[in-house]
Amino acid sequence: MPNGNPDFDPKAAEQWFAPIAGVLESFAQRHNLLVDRYYHDSSSWTFRFNHPRGGQASVGVSCNAGETASIYSSWHVDDYDRFTRSIHWRKSREVSKGANALLEEMELELSAILAVPLVVSSFCGKADSLGKRLSFPEASSSTSRILMRT
């Protein structure tokens, strides 16, 4: 069974991204980002990288109807010893599909996900023997946070 959107139309996605593909590719090249197009049959391009403070991060662009795009970003840090993943993601927001406006918003989104602080705190109670853990600050109105077991 495929792991994606069964209604994904690659031709429609290519057509939507065609006018901005050059801008997105130059953004990726300038920041040394891996471009992941249409991951799991989604109408999006995701720009992945190793976050300077550990873990992996990404900035994504999804196609919306008409002349708007959605931009979002996330950062996750895995703790393999504790089977835990800390994830910080910023809420998706709509922006203009125009090349200059989109590029400016992509730069802002990349800067925002790079600026998220990583907090080192101690477990309390029974978990003290596990030592320190990594986490992100509490979510604000523009961000969300989740800790999950993997």
Secondary structure by P-SEA (a helix, b strand, c coil): cccccccccaaaaaaaaccaaaaaaaaaaaaccccccccccccbbbbbbccccccccccccccccccbbbbbcbbbbbcccccbbbbbbccbbbbbccaaaaaaaaaaaaaaaaabbbbbbbbccccccccbbbbbccccccbbbbbbcc
